Amino acid sequence: MIKVIRGNPTPEELAAALAVVQARAAASAAAGEAAHRGAEWSDPARTVPRRLLPHPGPKAWRTTFWPA
């Protein structure tokens, strides 16, 4: 919410100020998404092979370490 504390802006001045604030917010959101996409590529967990976890049972502890 934006509140005018001092002065009496015209509708055009208020619209211009709100357009600047909205453009900065959109640019900030776009930069955040780009940074997030880059983080996925550098995530070390991405290189770990995905395999199913062993089903619970009496010998499940053996299959947690040895590759399938």
mmJSON file of the N, C-alpha and C atoms, coordinates in Angstrom:
{"data_MODEL":{"atom_site":{
"group_PDB":["ATOM","ATOM","ATOM","ATOM","ATOM","ATOM","ATOM","ATOM","ATOM","ATOM","ATOM","ATOM","ATOM","ATOM","ATOM","ATOM","ATOM","ATOM","ATOM","ATOM","ATOM","ATOM","ATOM","ATOM","ATOM","ATOM","ATOM","ATOM","ATOM","ATOM","ATOM","ATOM","ATOM","ATOM","ATOM","ATOM","ATOM","ATOM","ATOM","ATOM","ATOM","ATOM","ATOM","ATOM","ATOM","ATOM","ATOM","ATOM","ATOM","ATOM","ATOM","ATOM","ATOM","ATOM","ATOM","ATOM","ATOM","ATOM","ATOM","ATOM","ATOM","ATOM","ATOM","ATOM","ATOM","ATOM","ATOM","ATOM","ATOM","ATOM","ATOM","ATOM","ATOM","ATOM","ATOM","ATOM","ATOM","ATOM","ATOM","ATOM","ATOM","ATOM","ATOM","ATOM","ATOM","ATOM","ATOM","ATOM","ATOM","ATOM","ATOM","ATOM","ATOM","ATOM","ATOM","ATOM","ATOM","ATOM","ATOM","ATOM","ATOM","ATOM","ATOM","ATOM","ATOM","ATOM","ATOM","ATOM","ATOM","ATOM","ATOM","ATOM","ATOM","ATOM","ATOM","ATOM","ATOM","ATOM","ATOM","ATOM","ATOM","ATOM","ATOM","ATOM","ATOM","ATOM","ATOM","ATOM","ATOM","ATOM","ATOM","ATOM","ATOM","ATOM","ATOM","ATOM","ATOM","ATOM","ATOM","ATOM","ATOM","ATOM","ATOM","ATOM","ATOM","ATOM","ATOM","ATOM","ATOM","ATOM","ATOM","ATOM","ATOM","ATOM","ATOM","ATOM","ATOM","ATOM","ATOM","ATOM","ATOM","ATOM","ATOM","ATOM","ATOM","ATOM","ATOM","ATOM","ATOM","ATOM","ATOM","ATOM","ATOM","ATOM","ATOM","ATOM","ATOM","ATOM","ATOM","ATOM","ATOM","ATOM","ATOM","ATOM","ATOM","ATOM","ATOM","ATOM","ATOM","ATOM","ATOM","ATOM","ATOM","ATOM","ATOM","ATOM","ATOM","ATOM","ATOM","ATOM","ATOM","ATOM","ATOM","ATOM"],
"id":[1,2,3,4,5,6,7,8,9,10,11,12,13,14,15,16,17,18,19,20,21,22,23,24,25,26,27,28,29,30,31,32,33,34,35,36,37,38,39,40,41,42,43,44,45,46,47,48,49,50,51,52,53,54,55,56,57,58,59,60,61,62,63,64,65,66,67,68,69,70,71,72,73,74,75,76,77,78,79,80,81,82,83,84,85,86,87,88,89,90,91,92,93,94,95,96,97,98,99,100,101,102,103,104,105,106,107,108,109,110,111,112,113,114,115,116,117,118,119,120,121,122,123,124,125,126,127,128,129,130,131,132,133,134,135,136,137,138,139,140,141,142,143,144,145,146,147,148,149,150,151,152,153,154,155,156,157,158,159,160,161,162,163,164,165,166,167,168,169,170,171,172,173,174,175,176,177,178,179,180,181,182,183,184,185,186,187,188,189,190,191,192,193,194,195,196,197,198,199,200,201,202,203,204],
"type_symbol":["N","C","C","N","C","C","N","C","C","N","C","C","N","C","C","N","C","C","N","C","C","N","C","C","N","C","C","N","C","C","N","C","C","N","C","C","N","C","C","N","C","C","N","C","C","N","C","C","N","C","C","N","C","C","N","C","C","N","C","C","N","C","C","N","C","C","N","C","C","N","C","C","N","C","C","N","C","C","N","C","C","N","C","C","N","C","C","N","C","C","N","C","C","N","C","C","N","C","C","N","C","C","N","C","C","N","C","C","N","C","C","N","C","C","N","C","C","N","C","C","N","C","C","N","C","C","N","C","C","N","C","C","N","C","C","N","C","C","N","C","C","N","C","C","N","C","C","N","C","C","N","C","C","N","C","C","N","C","C","N","C","C","N","C","C","N","C","C","N","C","C","N","C","C","N","C","C","N","C","C","N","C","C","N","C","C","N","C","C","N","C","C","N","C","C","N","C","C","N","C","C","N","C","C"],
"label_atom_id":["N","CA","C","N","CA","C","N","CA","C","N","CA","C","N","CA","C","N","CA","C","N","CA","C","N","CA","C","N","CA","C","N","CA","C","N","CA","C","N","CA","C","N","CA","C","N","CA","C","N","CA","C","N","CA","C","N","CA","C","N","CA","C","N","CA","C","N","CA","C","N","CA","C","N","CA","C","N","CA","C","N","CA","C","N","CA","C","N","CA","C","N","CA","C","N","CA","C","N","CA","C","N","CA","C","N","CA","C","N","CA","C","N","CA","C","N","CA","C","N","CA","C","N","CA","C","N","CA","C","N","CA","C","N","CA","C","N","CA","C","N","CA","C","N","CA","C","N","CA","C","N","CA","C","N","CA","C","N","CA","C","N","CA","C","N","CA","C","N","CA","C","N","CA","C","N","CA","C","N","CA","C","N","CA","C","N","CA","C","N","CA","C","N","CA","C","N","CA","C","N","CA","C","N","CA","C","N","CA","C","N","CA","C","N","CA","C","N","CA","C","N","CA","C","N","CA","C","N","CA","C","N","CA","C","N","CA","C"],
"label_alt_id":[null,null,null,null,null,null,null,null,null,null,null,null,null,null,null,null,null,null,null,null,null,null,null,null,null,null,null,null,null,null,null,null,null,null,null,null,null,null,null,null,null,null,null,null,null,null,null,null,null,null,null,null,null,null,null,null,null,null,null,null,null,null,null,null,null,null,null,null,null,null,null,null,null,null,null,null,null,null,null,null,null,null,null,null,null,null,null,null,null,null,null,null,null,null,null,null,null,null,null,null,null,null,null,null,null,null,null,null,null,null,null,null,null,null,null,null,null,null,null,null,null,null,null,null,null,null,null,null,null,null,null,null,null,null,null,null,null,null,null,null,null,null,null,null,null,null,null,null,null,null,null,null,null,null,null,null,null,null,null,null,null,null,null,null,null,null,null,null,null,null,null,null,null,null,null,null,null,null,null,null,null,null,null,null,null,null,null,null,null,null,null,null,null,null,null,null,null,null,null,null,null,null,null,null],
"label_comp_id":["MET","MET","MET","ILE","ILE","ILE","LYS","LYS","LYS","VAL","VAL","VAL","ILE","ILE","ILE","ARG","ARG","ARG","GLY","GLY","GLY","ASN","ASN","ASN","PRO","PRO","PRO","THR","THR","THR","PRO","PRO","PRO","GLU","GLU","GLU","GLU","GLU","GLU","LEU","LEU","LEU","ALA","ALA","ALA","ALA","ALA","ALA","ALA","ALA","ALA","LEU","LEU","LEU","ALA","ALA","ALA","VAL","VAL","VAL","VAL","VAL","VAL","GLN","GLN","GLN","ALA","ALA","ALA","ARG","ARG","ARG","ALA","ALA","ALA","ALA","ALA","ALA","ALA","ALA","ALA","SER","SER","SER","ALA","ALA","ALA","ALA","ALA","ALA","ALA","ALA","ALA","GLY","GLY","GLY","GLU","GLU","GLU","ALA","ALA","ALA","ALA","ALA","ALA","HIS","HIS","HIS","ARG","ARG","ARG","GLY","GLY","GLY","ALA","ALA","ALA","GLU","GLU","GLU","TRP","TRP","TRP","SER","SER","SER","ASP","ASP","ASP","PRO","PRO","PRO","ALA","ALA","ALA","ARG","ARG","ARG","THR","THR","THR","VAL","VAL","VAL","PRO","PRO","PRO","ARG","ARG","ARG","ARG","ARG","ARG","LEU","LEU","LEU","LEU","LEU","LEU","PRO","PRO","PRO","HIS","HIS","HIS","PRO","PRO","PRO","GLY","GLY","GLY","PRO","PRO","PRO","LYS","LYS","LYS","ALA","ALA","ALA","TRP","TRP","TRP","ARG","ARG","ARG","THR","THR","THR","THR","THR","THR","PHE","PHE","PHE","TRP","TRP","TRP","PRO","PRO","PRO","ALA","ALA","ALA"],
"label_asym_id":["A","A","A","A","A","A","A","A","A","A","A","A","A","A","A","A","A","A","A","A","A","A","A","A","A","A","A","A","A","A","A","A","A","A","A","A","A","A","A","A","A","A","A","A","A","A","A","A","A","A","A","A","A","A","A","A","A","A","A","A","A","A","A","A","A","A","A","A","A","A","A","A","A","A","A","A","A","A","A","A","A","A","A","A","A","A","A","A","A","A","A","A","A","A","A","A","A","A","A","A","A","A","A","A","A","A","A","A","A","A","A","A","A","A","A","A","A","A","A","A","A","A","A","A","A","A","A","A","A","A","A","A","A","A","A","A","A","A","A","A","A","A","A","A","A","A","A","A","A","A","A","A","A","A","A","A","A","A","A","A","A","A","A","A","A","A","A","A","A","A","A","A","A","A","A","A","A","A","A","A","A","A","A","A","A","A","A","A","A","A","A","A","A","A","A","A","A","A","A","A","A","A","A","A"],
"label_entity_id":["1","1","1","1","1","1","1","1","1","1","1","1","1","1","1","1","1","1","1","1","1","1","1","1","1","1","1","1","1","1","1","1","1","1","1","1","1","1","1","1","1","1","1","1","1","1","1","1","1","1","1","1","1","1","1","1","1","1","1","1","1","1","1","1","1","1","1","1","1","1","1","1","1","1","1","1","1","1","1","1","1","1","1","1","1","1","1","1","1","1","1","1","1","1","1","1","1","1","1","1","1","1","1","1","1","1","1","1","1","1","1","1","1","1","1","1","1","1","1","1","1","1","1","1","1","1","1","1","1","1","1","1","1","1","1","1","1","1","1","1","1","1","1","1","1","1","1","1","1","1","1","1","1","1","1","1","1","1","1","1","1","1","1","1","1","1","1","1","1","1","1","1","1","1","1","1","1","1","1","1","1","1","1","1","1","1","1","1","1","1","1","1","1","1","1","1","1","1","1","1","1","1","1","1"],
"label_seq_id":[1,1,1,2,2,2,3,3,3,4,4,4,5,5,5,6,6,6,7,7,7,8,8,8,9,9,9,10,10,10,11,11,11,12,12,12,13,13,13,14,14,14,15,15,15,16,16,16,17,17,17,18,18,18,19,19,19,20,20,20,21,21,21,22,22,22,23,23,23,24,24,24,25,25,25,26,26,26,27,27,27,28,28,28,29,29,29,30,30,30,31,31,31,32,32,32,33,33,33,34,34,34,35,35,35,36,36,36,37,37,37,38,38,38,39,39,39,40,40,40,41,41,41,42,42,42,43,43,43,44,44,44,45,45,45,46,46,46,47,47,47,48,48,48,49,49,49,50,50,50,51,51,51,52,52,52,53,53,53,54,54,54,55,55,55,56,56,56,57,57,57,58,58,58,59,59,59,60,60,60,61,61,61,62,62,62,63,63,63,64,64,64,65,65,65,66,66,66,67,67,67,68,68,68],
"pdbx_PDB_ins_code":[null,null,null,null,null,null,null,null,null,null,null,null,null,null,null,null,null,null,null,null,null,null,null,null,null,null,null,null,null,null,null,null,null,null,null,null,null,null,null,null,null,null,null,null,null,null,null,null,null,null,null,null,null,null,null,null,null,null,null,null,null,null,null,null,null,null,null,null,null,null,null,null,null,null,null,null,null,null,null,null,null,null,null,null,null,null,null,null,null,null,null,null,null,null,null,null,null,null,null,null,null,null,null,null,null,null,null,null,null,null,null,null,null,null,null,null,null,null,null,null,null,null,null,null,null,null,null,null,null,null,null,null,null,null,null,null,null,null,null,null,null,null,null,null,null,null,null,null,null,null,null,null,null,null,null,null,null,null,null,null,null,null,null,null,null,null,null,null,null,null,null,null,null,null,null,null,null,null,null,null,null,null,null,null,null,null,null,null,null,null,null,null,null,null,null,null,null,null,null,null,null,null,null,null],
"Cartn_x":[0.853,0.0,0.899,0.557,1.316,0.447,1.077,0.33,1.097,0.417,1.022,0.992,2.193,2.279,2.288,3.059,3.145,2.823,2.297,2.023,0.672,0.385,-0.873,-0.557,-0.158,0.221,-0.992,-0.731,-1.794,-1.965,-3.078,-3.253,-2.159,-1.65,-0.579,0.712,1.043,2.255,2.152,1.005,0.799,0.878,0.306,0.373,1.811,2.594,3.997,4.794,4.566,5.283,4.916,3.659,3.245,3.792,3.908,4.477,5.936,6.674,8.084,8.193,7.375,7.412,7.053,6.055,5.645,6.724,7.378,8.447,9.631,9.973,11.076,10.727,9.491,9.073,9.118,8.7,8.733,10.17,11.06,12.468,13.107,12.757,13.292,12.82,11.561,11.023,11.682,11.922,12.571,14.009,14.701,16.081,16.111,15.122,15.046,14.821,13.986,13.747,15.001,15.718,16.946,18.0,18.098,19.062,18.67,17.37,16.916,17.211,17.005,17.291,18.776,19.638,21.072,21.472,20.767,21.086,20.797,19.816,19.513,20.669,21.332,22.43,23.65,23.846,25.022,24.752,23.578,23.228,23.962,24.797,25.532,24.62,23.443,22.535,22.058,22.192,21.774,22.643,23.889,24.811,24.654,23.945,23.747,22.748,23.091,22.132,20.884,19.772,18.512,18.152,17.923,17.47,16.445,15.7,14.646,15.233,14.597,15.02,14.611,15.383,15.022,13.722,13.011,11.797,12.173,11.415,11.719,11.643,12.545,12.574,13.815,13.992,15.113,16.477,16.593,17.897,17.997,17.123,17.117,18.385,18.982,20.18,21.336,21.373,22.465,22.38,21.195,21.028,21.141,21.273,21.393,22.77,23.808,25.152,25.598,25.373,25.874,25.043,25.704,24.939,24.073,23.034,22.08,22.593],
"Cartn_y":[-1.165,0.0,1.229,2.176,3.419,4.548,5.379,6.469,7.773,8.806,10.128,10.828,11.142,11.768,13.289,13.805,15.26,15.644,16.81,17.325,16.878,17.347,17.022,16.697,15.458,15.144,15.121,15.462,15.363,13.878,13.532,12.128,11.635,12.516,12.116,11.83,12.681,12.467,11.183,10.944,9.724,8.489,8.565,7.432,7.178,8.234,8.068,7.422,7.862,7.283,5.807,5.477,4.082,3.214,3.776,3.025,2.691,3.638,3.38,2.291,2.371,1.359,-0.013,-0.079,-1.352,-1.919,-1.076,-1.534,-2.057,-1.393,-1.87,-3.197,-3.37,-4.633,-5.762,-5.501,-6.53,-6.895,-5.9,-6.177,-6.974,-6.671,-7.403,-8.856,-9.078,-10.442,-11.23,-10.586,-11.268,-11.623,-10.749,-11.028,-12.177,-12.24,-13.338,-14.672,-14.7,-15.944,-16.381,-15.437,-15.773,-16.316,-15.742,-16.232,-17.627,-17.879,-19.199,-20.251,-19.922,-20.871,-21.217,-20.254,-20.507,-21.38,-21.258,-22.042,-23.532,-23.83,-25.243,-25.925,-25.223,-25.835,-26.052,-25.212,-25.35,-26.176,-26.711,-27.503,-28.839,-29.158,-30.417,-31.649,-31.506,-32.644,-33.105,-32.258,-32.614,-33.721,-33.829,-34.817,-36.195,-36.284,-37.566,-38.397,-39.641,-40.458,-40.727,-40.627,-40.876,-42.347,-42.954,-44.341,-44.503,-45.52,-45.733,-46.125,-45.667,-46.058,-47.501,-48.216,-49.608,-49.685,-50.752,-50.976,-51.443,-51.042,-51.486,-53.007,-53.548,-54.981,-55.382,-56.686,-57.134,-56.864,-56.814,-56.602,-55.236,-54.319,-53.01,-52.223,-52.423,-51.671,-52.008,-53.206,-53.587,-52.825,-52.588,-51.946,-50.429,-49.855,-48.404,-47.927,-48.754,-48.328,-48.836,-50.074,-50.662,-50.221,-49.889,-49.474,-50.608,-50.212,-51.199,-51.942],
"Cartn_z":[0.0,0.0,0.0,-0.803,-0.897,-0.38,0.452,1.072,0.837,0.395,0.214,1.568,2.075,3.398,3.297,2.327,2.166,0.726,0.583,-0.741,-1.265,-2.451,-3.094,-4.557,-4.852,-6.23,-7.154,-8.383,-9.388,-9.747,-10.348,-10.734,-11.684,-12.54,-13.46,-12.708,-11.718,-10.918,-10.101,-9.54,-8.753,-9.641,-10.835,-11.767,-12.204,-12.425,-12.815,-11.684,-10.458,-9.32,-9.143,-9.29,-9.153,-10.285,-11.484,-12.605,-12.343,-11.755,-11.422,-10.366,-9.339,-8.271,-8.83,-9.687,-10.265,-11.183,-11.953,-12.842,-12.04,-10.943,-10.102,-9.45,-9.025,-8.414,-9.431,-10.667,-11.709,-12.056,-12.122,-12.419,-11.297,-10.076,-8.934,-8.937,-9.271,-9.335,-10.456,-11.593,-12.715,-12.372,-11.661,-11.256,-10.255,-9.38,-8.414,-9.096,-10.137,-10.875,-11.619,-12.206,-12.931,-11.978,-10.794,-9.81,-9.348,-9.209,-8.779,-9.844,-11.118,-12.183,-12.224,-12.002,-11.987,-10.812,-9.71,-8.526,-8.76,-9.587,-9.853,-10.569,-11.473,-12.216,-11.332,-10.341,-9.497,-8.245,-8.115,-6.939,-6.972,-5.954,-5.962,-5.878,-5.322,-5.219,-6.59,-7.587,-8.94,-9.527,-9.083,-9.638,-9.008,-7.919,-7.243,-8.04,-8.367,-9.117,-8.286,-8.946,-8.247,-8.368,-7.263,-7.268,-6.163,-6.247,-5.276,-3.93,-2.894,-1.559,-1.312,-0.497,-0.226,0.566,0.326,1.096,2.491,3.476,4.834,4.923,5.663,5.851,6.623,6.856,7.679,7.046,5.711,5.078,4.396,4.732,4.091,4.397,5.555,5.912,4.989,4.416,3.517,2.187,1.719,0.41,0.471,1.657,1.732,1.311,1.45,1.096,-0.266,-0.56,-1.796,-2.983,-4.089,-5.279,-5.822,-6.478,-6.984,-8.184],
"occupancy":[1.0,1.0,1.0,1.0,1.0,1.0,1.0,1.0,1.0,1.0,1.0,1.0,1.0,1.0,1.0,1.0,1.0,1.0,1.0,1.0,1.0,1.0,1.0,1.0,1.0,1.0,1.0,1.0,1.0,1.0,1.0,1.0,1.0,1.0,1.0,1.0,1.0,1.0,1.0,1.0,1.0,1.0,1.0,1.0,1.0,1.0,1.0,1.0,1.0,1.0,1.0,1.0,1.0,1.0,1.0,1.0,1.0,1.0,1.0,1.0,1.0,1.0,1.0,1.0,1.0,1.0,1.0,1.0,1.0,1.0,1.0,1.0,1.0,1.0,1.0,1.0,1.0,1.0,1.0,1.0,1.0,1.0,1.0,1.0,1.0,1.0,1.0,1.0,1.0,1.0,1.0,1.0,1.0,1.0,1.0,1.0,1.0,1.0,1.0,1.0,1.0,1.0,1.0,1.0,1.0,1.0,1.0,1.0,1.0,1.0,1.0,1.0,1.0,1.0,1.0,1.0,1.0,1.0,1.0,1.0,1.0,1.0,1.0,1.0,1.0,1.0,1.0,1.0,1.0,1.0,1.0,1.0,1.0,1.0,1.0,1.0,1.0,1.0,1.0,1.0,1.0,1.0,1.0,1.0,1.0,1.0,1.0,1.0,1.0,1.0,1.0,1.0,1.0,1.0,1.0,1.0,1.0,1.0,1.0,1.0,1.0,1.0,1.0,1.0,1.0,1.0,1.0,1.0,1.0,1.0,1.0,1.0,1.0,1.0,1.0,1.0,1.0,1.0,1.0,1.0,1.0,1.0,1.0,1.0,1.0,1.0,1.0,1.0,1.0,1.0,1.0,1.0,1.0,1.0,1.0,1.0,1.0,1.0,1.0,1.0,1.0,1.0,1.0,1.0],
"B_iso_or_equiv":[0.0,0.0,0.0,0.0,0.0,0.0,0.0,0.0,0.0,0.0,0.0,0.0,0.0,0.0,0.0,0.0,0.0,0.0,0.0,0.0,0.0,0.0,0.0,0.0,0.0,0.0,0.0,0.0,0.0,0.0,0.0,0.0,0.0,0.0,0.0,0.0,0.0,0.0,0.0,0.0,0.0,0.0,0.0,0.0,0.0,0.0,0.0,0.0,0.0,0.0,0.0,0.0,0.0,0.0,0.0,0.0,0.0,0.0,0.0,0.0,0.0,0.0,0.0,0.0,0.0,0.0,0.0,0.0,0.0,0.0,0.0,0.0,0.0,0.0,0.0,0.0,0.0,0.0,0.0,0.0,0.0,0.0,0.0,0.0,0.0,0.0,0.0,0.0,0.0,0.0,0.0,0.0,0.0,0.0,0.0,0.0,0.0,0.0,0.0,0.0,0.0,0.0,0.0,0.0,0.0,0.0,0.0,0.0,0.0,0.0,0.0,0.0,0.0,0.0,0.0,0.0,0.0,0.0,0.0,0.0,0.0,0.0,0.0,0.0,0.0,0.0,0.0,0.0,0.0,0.0,0.0,0.0,0.0,0.0,0.0,0.0,0.0,0.0,0.0,0.0,0.0,0.0,0.0,0.0,0.0,0.0,0.0,0.0,0.0,0.0,0.0,0.0,0.0,0.0,0.0,0.0,0.0,0.0,0.0,0.0,0.0,0.0,0.0,0.0,0.0,0.0,0.0,0.0,0.0,0.0,0.0,0.0,0.0,0.0,0.0,0.0,0.0,0.0,0.0,0.0,0.0,0.0,0.0,0.0,0.0,0.0,0.0,0.0,0.0,0.0,0.0,0.0,0.0,0.0,0.0,0.0,0.0,0.0,0.0,0.0,0.0,0.0,0.0,0.0],
"pdbx_formal_charge":[null,null,null,null,null,null,null,null,null,null,null,null,null,null,null,null,null,null,null,null,null,null,null,null,null,null,null,null,null,null,null,null,null,null,null,null,null,null,null,null,null,null,null,null,null,null,null,null,null,null,null,null,null,null,null,null,null,null,null,null,null,null,null,null,null,null,null,null,null,null,null,null,null,null,null,null,null,null,null,null,null,null,null,null,null,null,null,null,null,null,null,null,null,null,null,null,null,null,null,null,null,null,null,null,null,null,null,null,null,null,null,null,null,null,null,null,null,null,null,null,null,null,null,null,null,null,null,null,null,null,null,null,null,null,null,null,null,null,null,null,null,null,null,null,null,null,null,null,null,null,null,null,null,null,null,null,null,null,null,null,null,null,null,null,null,null,null,null,null,null,null,null,null,null,null,null,null,null,null,null,null,null,null,null,null,null,null,null,null,null,null,null,null,null,null,null,null,null,null,null,null,null,null,null],
"auth_seq_id":[1,1,1,2,2,2,3,3,3,4,4,4,5,5,5,6,6,6,7,7,7,8,8,8,9,9,9,10,10,10,11,11,11,12,12,12,13,13,13,14,14,14,15,15,15,16,16,16,17,17,17,18,18,18,19,19,19,20,20,20,21,21,21,22,22,22,23,23,23,24,24,24,25,25,25,26,26,26,27,27,27,28,28,28,29,29,29,30,30,30,31,31,31,32,32,32,33,33,33,34,34,34,35,35,35,36,36,36,37,37,37,38,38,38,39,39,39,40,40,40,41,41,41,42,42,42,43,43,43,44,44,44,45,45,45,46,46,46,47,47,47,48,48,48,49,49,49,50,50,50,51,51,51,52,52,52,53,53,53,54,54,54,55,55,55,56,56,56,57,57,57,58,58,58,59,59,59,60,60,60,61,61,61,62,62,62,63,63,63,64,64,64,65,65,65,66,66,66,67,67,67,68,68,68],
"auth_comp_id":["MET","MET","MET","ILE","ILE","ILE","LYS","LYS","LYS","VAL","VAL","VAL","ILE","ILE","ILE","ARG","ARG","ARG","GLY","GLY","GLY","ASN","ASN","ASN","PRO","PRO","PRO","THR","THR","THR","PRO","PRO","PRO","GLU","GLU","GLU","GLU","GLU","GLU","LEU","LEU","LEU","ALA","ALA","ALA","ALA","ALA","ALA","ALA","ALA","ALA","LEU","LEU","LEU","ALA","ALA","ALA","VAL","VAL","VAL","VAL","VAL","VAL","GLN","GLN","GLN","ALA","ALA","ALA","ARG","ARG","ARG","ALA","ALA","ALA","ALA","ALA","ALA","ALA","ALA","ALA","SER","SER","SER","ALA","ALA","ALA","ALA","ALA","ALA","ALA","ALA","ALA","GLY","GLY","GLY","GLU","GLU","GLU","ALA","ALA","ALA","ALA","ALA","ALA","HIS","HIS","HIS","ARG","ARG","ARG","GLY","GLY","GLY","ALA","ALA","ALA","GLU","GLU","GLU","TRP","TRP","TRP","SER","SER","SER","ASP","ASP","ASP","PRO","PRO","PRO","ALA","ALA","ALA","ARG","ARG","ARG","THR","THR","THR","VAL","VAL","VAL","PRO","PRO","PRO","ARG","ARG","ARG","ARG","ARG","ARG","LEU","LEU","LEU","LEU","LEU","LEU","PRO","PRO","PRO","HIS","HIS","HIS","PRO","PRO","PRO","GLY","GLY","GLY","PRO","PRO","PRO","LYS","LYS","LYS","ALA","ALA","ALA","TRP","TRP","TRP","ARG","ARG","ARG","THR","THR","THR","THR","THR","THR","PHE","PHE","PHE","TRP","TRP","TRP","PRO","PRO","PRO","ALA","ALA","ALA"],
"auth_asym_id":["A","A","A","A","A","A","A","A","A","A","A","A","A","A","A","A","A","A","A","A","A","A","A","A","A","A","A","A","A","A","A","A","A","A","A","A","A","A","A","A","A","A","A","A","A","A","A","A","A","A","A","A","A","A","A","A","A","A","A","A","A","A","A","A","A","A","A","A","A","A","A","A","A","A","A","A","A","A","A","A","A","A","A","A","A","A","A","A","A","A","A","A","A","A","A","A","A","A","A","A","A","A","A","A","A","A","A","A","A","A","A","A","A","A","A","A","A","A","A","A","A","A","A","A","A","A","A","A","A","A","A","A","A","A","A","A","A","A","A","A","A","A","A","A","A","A","A","A","A","A","A","A","A","A","A","A","A","A","A","A","A","A","A","A","A","A","A","A","A","A","A","A","A","A","A","A","A","A","A","A","A","A","A","A","A","A","A","A","A","A","A","A","A","A","A","A","A","A","A","A","A","A","A","A"],
"auth_atom_id":["N","CA","C","N","CA","C","N","CA","C","N","CA","C","N","CA","C","N","CA","C","N","CA","C","N","CA","C","N","CA","C","N","CA","C","N","CA","C","N","CA","C","N","CA","C","N","CA","C","N","CA","C","N","CA","C","N","CA","C","N","CA","C","N","CA","C","N","CA","C","N","CA","C","N","CA","C","N","CA","C","N","CA","C","N","CA","C","N","CA","C","N","CA","C","N","CA","C","N","CA","C","N","CA","C","N","CA","C","N","CA","C","N","CA","C","N","CA","C","N","CA","C","N","CA","C","N","CA","C","N","CA","C","N","CA","C","N","CA","C","N","CA","C","N","CA","C","N","CA","C","N","CA","C","N","CA","C","N","CA","C","N","CA","C","N","CA","C","N","CA","C","N","CA","C","N","CA","C","N","CA","C","N","CA","C","N","CA","C","N","CA","C","N","CA","C","N","CA","C","N","CA","C","N","CA","C","N","CA","C","N","CA","C","N","CA","C","N","CA","C","N","CA","C","N","CA","C","N","CA","C","N","CA","C","N","CA","C"],
"pdbx_PDB_model_num":[1,1,1,1,1,1,1,1,1,1,1,1,1,1,1,1,1,1,1,1,1,1,1,1,1,1,1,1,1,1,1,1,1,1,1,1,1,1,1,1,1,1,1,1,1,1,1,1,1,1,1,1,1,1,1,1,1,1,1,1,1,1,1,1,1,1,1,1,1,1,1,1,1,1,1,1,1,1,1,1,1,1,1,1,1,1,1,1,1,1,1,1,1,1,1,1,1,1,1,1,1,1,1,1,1,1,1,1,1,1,1,1,1,1,1,1,1,1,1,1,1,1,1,1,1,1,1,1,1,1,1,1,1,1,1,1,1,1,1,1,1,1,1,1,1,1,1,1,1,1,1,1,1,1,1,1,1,1,1,1,1,1,1,1,1,1,1,1,1,1,1,1,1,1,1,1,1,1,1,1,1,1,1,1,1,1,1,1,1,1,1,1,1,1,1,1,1,1,1,1,1,1,1,1]
}}}
